[in-house]
């Protein structure tokens, strides 16, 4: 152990004893508070999605589906084909990952976005390969002002390709929480357009006939992502892929519930 590691260890011990800060996810006292607001146990508890995965939304599939390319998509994506060409997520929107995303998004823990972004970069490596740019799903300006940051933008900045703010949210949609899939799609229809600040040169360099990566925190029904992809493809994007930290799923196929959240995840 070098001197820097020793000093950090002493600092962690002093802060843990004198202040006893708690993990923002599980509320246990942090053993290494200088390393961040989430404990090692919570980060380790995140269960990544493992193949085989739906090639469109990135959800896990029973292994028998891989025997047919036609069935490499989940029932939902086969039933309602969207505009997204391929999607990936780190894990399911449940348990520890749900708690961490909630803290990141609603409690202003912006620093969590860097680690979540690196996890997303690893999970989405295949989709990032060959991509020309990353486009964060935008918040409405008033919501962005109240929150202080756009979580999708924070995630985008550690993925590698250039971050292009190609989209503009034209209206503040009602919260998606508790809405059915069809209601979510109606809610976001026409809510996005190309950003009026996007220069033609940037559009031609990074979007027109290019592979674009859309980034958001949670994939629920895909309504928001599909609407954003529709605008990008209308602008000439050759392919639109989507990366999200988490993927929400309601096995009952009914309402998608998140009683704690008030967000606009699609």
HUCOR-V179536 format. One record per residue. RES is the residue in three letters. PSI is psi in radians with two decimals (* if undefined). Layout:
BEGIN
res=(RES:RES)
psi=(PSI:PSI)
END
This chain:
BEGIN
res=(UNK:UNK:UNK:UNK:UNK:UNK:UNK:UNK:UNK:UNK:UNK:UNK:UNK:UNK:UNK:UNK:UNK:UNK:UNK:UNK:UNK:UNK:UNK:UNK:UNK:UNK:UNK:UNK:UNK:UNK:UNK:UNK:UNK:UNK:UNK:UNK:UNK:UNK:UNK:UNK:UNK:UNK:UNK:UNK:UNK:UNK:UNK:UNK:UNK:UNK:UNK:UNK:UNK:UNK:UNK:UNK:UNK:UNK:UNK:UNK:UNK:UNK:UNK:UNK:UNK:UNK:UNK:UNK:UNK:UNK:UNK:UNK:UNK:UNK:UNK:UNK:UNK:UNK:UNK:UNK:UNK:UNK:UNK:UNK:UNK:UNK:UNK:UNK:UNK:UNK:UNK:UNK:UNK:UNK:UNK:UNK:UNK:UNK:UNK:UNK:UNK:UNK:UNK:UNK:UNK:UNK:UNK:UNK:UNK:UNK:UNK:UNK:UNK:UNK:UNK:UNK:UNK:UNK:UNK:UNK:UNK:UNK:UNK:UNK:UNK:UNK:UNK:UNK:UNK:UNK:UNK:UNK:UNK:UNK:UNK:UNK:UNK:UNK:UNK:UNK:UNK:UNK:UNK:UNK:UNK:UNK:UNK:UNK:UNK:UNK:UNK:UNK:UNK:UNK:UNK:UNK:UNK:UNK:UNK:UNK:UNK:UNK:UNK:UNK:UNK:UNK:UNK:UNK:UNK:UNK:UNK:UNK:UNK:UNK:UNK:UNK:UNK:UNK:UNK:UNK:UNK:UNK:UNK:UNK:UNK:UNK:UNK:UNK:UNK:UNK:UNK:UNK:UNK:UNK:UNK:UNK:UNK:UNK:UNK:UNK:UNK:UNK:UNK:UNK:UNK:UNK:UNK:UNK:UNK:UNK:UNK:UNK:UNK:UNK:UNK:UNK:UNK:UNK:UNK:UNK:UNK:UNK:UNK:UNK:UNK:UNK:UNK:UNK:UNK:UNK:UNK:UNK:UNK:UNK:UNK:UNK:UNK:UNK:UNK:UNK:UNK:UNK:UNK:UNK:UNK:UNK:UNK:UNK:UNK:UNK:UNK:UNK:UNK:UNK:UNK:UNK:UNK:UNK:UNK:UNK:UNK:UNK:UNK:UNK:UNK:UNK)
psi=(2.20:3.09:-0.68:-0.78:-0.69:-0.80:-0.69:-0.67:-0.73:-0.76:-0.76:-0.75:-0.75:-0.79:-0.72:-0.67:-0.76:-0.64:-0.56:0.92:2.63:2.65:2.31:-0.26:-0.91:-0.16:0.24:2.71:2.31:2.25:-0.53:1.23:-0.46:-0.26:-0.06:3.02:-0.03:2.33:2.83:-0.67:-0.68:-0.74:-0.70:-0.39:-0.18:2.17:1.96:2.67:2.40:2.55:2.73:2.53:2.62:2.24:-0.27:-0.92:-0.22:0.06:2.68:2.52:2.66:2.51:-0.46:-0.36:-0.37:-0.14:-0.21:2.18:-0.58:-0.53:0.31:0.26:2.57:2.83:-0.67:-0.76:-0.54:-0.63:-0.63:1.41:2.36:-2.85:-0.33:2.33:-0.57:2.62:2.65:2.66:2.80:-0.87:-3.14:2.60:1.31:2.89:-2.39:-0.72:-0.68:-0.74:-0.75:-0.77:-0.71:-0.78:-0.79:-0.80:-0.73:-0.24:0.23:0.37:1.21:-0.56:-0.41:-0.39:-0.51:-0.83:-0.72:-0.67:-0.69:-0.67:-0.70:-0.67:-0.69:-0.82:-0.57:0.36:-0.72:-0.65:-0.56:-0.42:2.16:-0.03:2.54:-0.46:2.89:2.30:1.94:2.44:2.17:2.66:2.77:2.49:-0.68:-0.67:-0.67:-0.70:-0.76:-0.71:-0.55:-0.25:2.81:2.03:-0.60:-0.62:-0.73:-0.78:-0.69:-0.54:-0.17:0.17:-0.40:-1.11:2.82:2.44:2.08:2.11:1.32:-0.26:2.69:2.32:2.05:-0.35:2.69:1.82:2.76:2.63:2.43:-0.27:2.25:-0.05:2.60:2.95:-0.81:-0.63:-0.63:-0.72:-0.71:-0.64:-0.62:-0.01:2.17:0.20:-0.09:2.66:2.96:2.46:2.34:-0.24:-0.11:2.10:2.55:-0.67:-0.71:-0.73:-0.82:-0.55:-0.61:-0.27:-0.90:2.10:0.56:2.91:2.11:2.40:2.05:2.43:2.34:3.04:-0.76:2.38:2.03:-1.45:-0.22:0.10:-0.84:-0.79:-0.72:-0.73:-0.69:-0.73:-0.63:-0.74:-0.73:-0.67:-0.59:-0.45:-0.01:0.07:2.34:-0.69:2.41:2.07:2.71:2.34:2.28:2.66:-0.77:2.75:2.02:2.53:2.36:1.79:-0.28:-0.24:0.21:-2.35:2.54:1.99:2.40:1.58:-0.34:-0.42:2.77:0.51:-3.05:0.35:2.49:*)
END
